[in-house]
Amino acid sequence: MWIEVCGKLINFNHITKVEKDNDNFQIHFYTDHDKISVKFETEIELEQVYFNLLERIKSKPIDGFRSE
């Protein structure tokens, strides 16, 4: 499953962890060997994208996705 976040295409088949960084207005996507960070201008943008991301994840079965 591919998701576009702020112009970056992210393949969720390889994502093992998603982390929200409220201090820097970023979302971090982790794979086994890499970290992709997406920065937002405001906390509102961060919260909107993170909420939409969680809704999208809940609607699709993703093997190996781990939330903490």
N, C-alpha and C positions, 0 to 999 in steps of 0.2 A: 504494500500500500504506500503510495506517494502522497505527501502533503506539502503544500507550498506555504511557507511562513516568511513573510516580508521579502518575497522575491527569491528565497532559497528553497529549492526542492529537496525534501528530506525523505529518504526511503525508510519507512518504519519497520521494514523487515529486518533491519540491522540495528535498530535502536534498542538499547538495554535499559536505559534510564533517562528520565526527563526531570530536570530540576529548575525551579523558578528562583531567581536571584532578585529579591525585592530591593536590595540596596543599590544595585547597579542597573535595574530595569532590564534584566536579561533572562532569557530562557536558554538553558544548556541541554543539548541532546548528546548523550553518550553512546558510543558503539564500543565494541571490544577494543578497538585500537585508536579511537579518535574522539574528539569533543567538538561539537558544532555549537557556537554561541550566536544568538540573535539578540540584538540590542533594540530597545524601544525608547521613544522620546519621553513618554510619560508613564506613570503608574497605571493610569486608566487603559492605555493601549496594551500594556503588559497583561493586565487582568482580563481584558476582552479576548486577547489571543489565547491566553492560557485556558480560559473557560471553554472557548470553542474547540481547542485542542483536546481537552478532556472529554467533551461531548462526542467528538469524532472517534476517539479511542474507545469509548464505551459502546459505540454503535457497531464497531467492527471487531471480530475476533482476531487477536494478534498473538501468535505463538511466541513464547519467550519474552513477552513484554513484562517488565517488573516495575511496580510502583512502590515507593517507600514513603 
